[in-house]
């Protein structure tokens, strides 16, 4: 199944789960990315195929006929969609937990969060209070960082690694030798935590600042993780409680990027066929993940870290 189709089906499920009322096919067509570019006949065929495929894998799409409406409405009832209680043995739970961490490498989580934002912008009333949907949309992890596989394997095999690393202030690239304790994500970015042999101290390295190839050194099993170490606290999970909201200046072409316009705090005419939008955000990576979806119709002007995040996403797409 292609990425485009997978994202469209995911968007459709999110739309039908999040809505508080049944949606007509036309409303779904306008709200769900992937349908809006099709003509009437092509949309009907695609929508019917998508409904059938979702039903075949056990997703219960209900049809509601309102006597006051000409067209039927569709929705997914959360109670019918959720799994029953599952009891796992400790070893089974451990395997499921490990698989869940690995599958966070998929970019579908970001597609899900972006889809919900687009649905709200398109006028669909969404219910974000439900635990199942809310939990799914929290997995906003992007692992386009080419160093991730090698570091993940090094942590698994308990082997030291060596890589070239660029500091936060853009200093010259230095070679670091690290005994990795774990690879964790925070607010859409991946970090490797471990003992820095060069500084003889625990350190945290952001994967996006690693240049070139990660090389393993030494024999497997040589790295020992200190007992009681909390790698999440080292990355700074507690800082998430004090995230400051900022405003990005985004230029968009006239007549485009309706989703961005809907959530913008201010929209004003610009020059040369462009408008200027003020969009609030807290994490540059998540903002970049949404903006790049509008391709050449949107450009982040500032702040600098938000603009750099977009440039990094675009460069990553070329790899």
KAGI-V194673 format. One record per pair of residues at least 4 apart in sequence whose ideal C-beta (glycine too) atoms are under 7 Angstrom apart, sorted by the first residue. I is the first residue (numbers start at 1). GAP is how many residues later the second one is. D is the distance in Angstrom with one decimal. If there is no record, write none. Layout:
[[I/GAP/D] [I/GAP/D]]
This chain:
[[1/4/5.3] [1/5/5.4] [2/4/6.8] [3/4/6.2] [4/4/6.4] [4/30/6.8] [5/4/6.3] [6/4/6.3] [6/102/6.9] [7/4/6.1] [7/27/6.8] [7/104/4.7] [8/4/6.4] [8/24/7.0] [8/26/3.4] [8/42/6.9] [9/4/6.5] [9/41/5.9] [9/44/6.9] [9/45/6.5] [10/4/6.4] [10/98/6.0] [10/101/6.0] [10/102/6.0] [10/105/6.7] [11/4/6.2] [11/21/4.8] [11/22/5.5] [11/23/6.3] [11/104/4.2] [12/4/6.4] [12/20/5.4] [12/38/5.8] [13/4/6.0] [13/41/6.7] [13/46/6.4] [13/63/6.8] [14/4/5.7] [14/98/5.9] [14/101/5.1] [14/102/5.7] [14/105/6.9] [15/4/6.4] [15/8/7.0] [15/13/6.3] [15/16/5.8] [15/17/5.2] [15/104/5.5] [15/109/6.4] [16/45/6.4] [16/58/6.0] [16/59/5.1] [16/60/4.2] [17/59/4.9] [17/61/6.4] [17/64/6.6] [17/116/5.5] [18/98/6.3] [18/101/6.3] [18/106/6.9] [18/108/3.8] [18/109/5.7] [18/115/6.3] [19/4/5.4] [19/56/5.7] [19/105/5.6] [19/106/6.5] [19/107/6.7] [20/105/4.9] [20/107/5.7] [22/42/4.1] [22/51/2.6] [22/52/5.9] [22/53/4.7] [23/4/4.5] [23/5/5.2] [23/50/5.6] [23/51/5.8] [23/52/6.6] [24/47/4.5] [24/49/5.6] [25/4/6.3] [25/22/5.9] [25/46/6.3] [26/4/6.7] [26/45/6.9] [27/4/6.1] [28/4/5.4] [28/7/6.8] [28/46/6.8] [29/6/4.5] [29/7/6.3] [29/14/5.5] [30/6/6.3] [30/92/6.1] [31/88/5.2] [31/91/4.2] [31/93/4.9] [33/82/6.6] [33/85/6.0] [35/8/5.6] [35/11/6.9] [35/12/6.9] [38/4/4.1] [38/5/4.2] [38/8/6.2] [39/4/6.8] [40/4/6.5] [41/4/6.6] [42/4/6.1] [43/4/5.9] [44/4/6.3] [45/4/6.4] [46/4/6.2] [47/4/6.4] [48/4/6.4] [49/4/6.3] [50/4/6.4] [51/4/6.3] [51/10/5.6] [52/4/6.3] [53/4/6.9] [54/5/4.2] [54/7/6.0] [55/4/6.4] [55/6/6.0] [59/17/6.6] [59/22/6.6] [60/16/6.4] [60/17/6.9] [60/20/4.5] [60/21/6.3] [61/13/5.8] [61/15/5.9] [62/13/5.8] [62/14/7.0] [62/15/6.0] [63/9/5.1] [63/11/6.1] [64/8/6.4] [64/9/4.5] [64/11/6.9] [65/7/5.0] [66/7/6.4] [76/5/5.3] [77/4/6.7] [78/4/6.1] [78/52/5.7] [78/54/6.7] [82/50/5.6] [88/4/4.1] [88/5/4.3] [88/8/6.6] [89/4/7.0] [90/4/6.5] [91/4/6.7] [92/4/6.4] [93/4/6.2] [94/4/6.5] [95/4/6.3] [96/4/6.3] [97/4/6.8] [98/4/6.6] [99/4/6.1] [100/4/6.9] [104/5/6.7] [104/35/5.4] [104/37/4.4] [104/81/6.8] [105/36/6.9] [105/38/4.4] [107/4/6.4] [107/35/6.0] [108/4/6.2] [109/4/6.7] [109/30/3.6] [109/31/5.3] [109/32/5.8] [110/4/6.1] [110/30/5.4] [110/32/5.8] [110/179/5.0] [111/4/6.0] [112/4/6.7] [112/24/6.0] [112/25/5.3] [113/4/6.7] [113/24/4.9] [113/27/5.3] [114/4/6.3] [114/175/6.7] [114/176/5.1] [114/179/6.5] [115/4/6.3] [116/4/6.6] [116/10/6.2] [116/21/6.0] [117/4/6.4] [117/146/7.0] [117/173/6.7] [118/4/6.1] [118/141/4.8] [119/5/4.3] [119/7/6.0] [120/4/6.6] [120/6/5.6] [121/138/4.3] [121/141/3.6] [121/142/5.6] [128/5/6.9] [128/6/5.8] [130/4/6.1] [131/4/5.8] [132/4/6.6] [133/4/6.4] [134/4/6.7] [140/48/5.1] [140/146/6.1] [141/44/4.8] [141/47/6.6] [142/46/5.9] [142/147/6.6] [143/5/4.8] [143/47/6.1] [144/172/4.3] [145/45/5.7] [145/62/3.9] [145/63/5.6] [146/173/6.7] [147/4/5.6] [147/16/6.7] [147/60/5.2] [147/63/4.4] [147/67/4.8] [148/4/5.9] [148/42/6.0] [148/59/6.0] [149/4/6.3] [150/4/6.3] [150/64/3.9] [151/4/6.4] [151/10/6.6] [151/29/6.1] [151/32/5.3] [151/41/5.0] [151/63/5.9] [152/4/6.4] [152/31/5.6] [153/4/6.0] [154/5/4.9] [154/7/4.8] [154/26/5.2] [154/62/5.5] [155/25/4.8] [155/27/5.8] [155/28/5.6] [157/63/4.4] [158/62/6.2] [158/63/4.9] [158/64/6.4] [158/65/4.2] [159/57/4.7] [159/59/5.8] [159/61/5.4] [159/63/6.5] [159/64/6.2] [160/17/6.4] [160/18/6.7] [160/19/4.9] [160/57/5.0] [160/58/4.8] [160/62/6.6] [160/63/5.9] [161/17/5.6] [161/19/6.0] [161/53/5.3] [161/54/6.6] [161/55/5.6] [161/56/6.9] [162/13/6.4] [162/15/4.8] [162/53/4.9] [162/55/5.6] [163/13/6.1] [163/47/5.0] [163/49/6.9] [163/51/4.6] [163/52/7.0] [164/9/4.8] [164/11/5.6] [164/46/7.0] [164/47/4.3] [164/48/5.0] [165/8/6.6] [165/9/5.9] [165/11/4.8] [165/40/5.9] [165/44/5.9] [165/45/5.8] [166/4/6.8] [166/7/5.0] [166/43/4.7] [166/45/6.1] [167/4/4.2] [173/38/5.5] [176/20/6.2] [176/22/5.9] [177/20/4.4] [177/21/5.9] [178/14/6.9] [178/16/4.6] [178/17/6.8] [178/18/5.6] [178/19/6.9] [178/27/6.9] [179/15/5.0] [179/16/4.2] [179/18/6.7] [179/44/4.4] [180/12/5.3] [180/14/4.1] [180/43/6.7] [181/12/5.2] [181/13/4.6] [181/44/4.7] [181/48/6.2] [181/50/5.7] [182/11/5.3] [182/49/4.3] [183/7/6.2] [183/9/5.1] [184/7/5.8] [184/9/6.7] [184/47/5.7] [184/48/6.0] [184/51/5.5] [185/4/6.6] [185/5/5.2] [186/5/6.5] [186/49/5.0] [186/50/6.7] [186/51/6.2] [187/53/6.6] [187/96/5.0] [187/98/6.9] [188/95/6.0] [188/97/4.0] [188/98/5.4] [189/17/6.1] [189/19/6.6] [189/96/5.9] [190/17/4.3] [191/13/5.3] [191/14/6.5] [191/15/5.5] [191/16/6.7] [191/44/5.0] [192/13/5.1] [192/15/6.5] [193/11/5.3] [193/38/4.2] [193/41/5.3] [193/42/6.4] [195/7/5.9] [196/5/5.8] [196/7/3.9] [199/4/6.5] [202/32/6.7] [204/30/5.6] [204/31/5.7] [205/4/6.9] [205/5/6.8] [208/104/6.5] [210/4/6.7] [218/4/4.7] [225/4/6.2] [230/4/6.7] [231/4/6.6] [232/5/4.8] [233/4/6.3] [233/5/6.6] [243/39/4.7] [245/35/5.4] [245/37/5.3] [246/35/6.2] [246/57/6.6] [247/18/6.7] [247/31/5.2] [247/32/6.9] [247/33/5.5] [248/31/5.0] [248/33/5.5] [248/39/6.1] [248/52/5.9] [248/54/6.9] [248/55/6.7] [248/58/4.9] [249/27/6.4] [249/29/6.5] [249/52/4.3] [249/53/5.2] [250/10/6.4] [250/27/4.6] [250/29/5.5] [250/41/6.7] [250/48/5.9] [250/49/6.8] [250/50/5.4] [250/51/6.7] [251/19/6.1] [251/23/4.8] [251/25/5.8] [251/48/4.6] [251/50/5.9] [252/4/5.8] [252/5/4.1] [252/8/6.0] [252/22/6.7] [252/23/5.5] [252/25/6.0] [252/45/5.9] [252/46/5.0] [253/20/6.2] [253/21/6.0] [253/44/4.7] [254/19/5.2] [254/20/6.8] [254/21/6.0] [256/41/4.1] [257/4/6.0] [257/37/5.0] [257/40/5.4] [257/41/5.3] [258/4/6.3] [259/4/6.9] [260/4/6.1] [260/17/5.8] [260/19/6.4] [260/34/6.8] [260/38/6.4] [261/6/5.7] [261/16/6.5] [263/16/6.3] [264/13/4.0] [264/14/5.9] [264/15/5.1] [265/13/4.6] [265/14/6.8] [265/15/5.8] [266/12/4.2] [267/8/6.0] [267/10/5.5] [268/7/6.8] [268/8/5.2] [269/6/5.8] [270/4/4.1] [270/5/5.2] [270/6/4.6] [281/6/4.2] [281/25/6.9] [283/4/6.7] [284/4/6.1] [284/21/4.9] [284/22/4.4] [284/25/4.0] [285/4/6.4] [285/24/5.3] [286/4/6.9] [287/4/6.1] [287/19/5.6] [287/22/6.9] [288/4/6.1] [288/18/6.8] [288/21/3.7] [288/22/4.4] [288/25/4.8] [289/24/6.6] [291/7/5.2] [291/9/5.8] [291/19/5.7] [292/18/6.1] [292/21/4.8] [292/22/6.2] [294/4/3.9] [300/6/5.2] [300/7/4.7] [300/10/4.9] [301/6/6.8] [302/4/6.8] [302/5/6.0] [304/4/6.0] [305/4/6.4] [306/4/7.0] [307/4/6.5] [308/4/6.2] [309/4/6.6] [310/4/6.4] [311/4/6.3] [312/4/6.3] [313/4/6.6]]
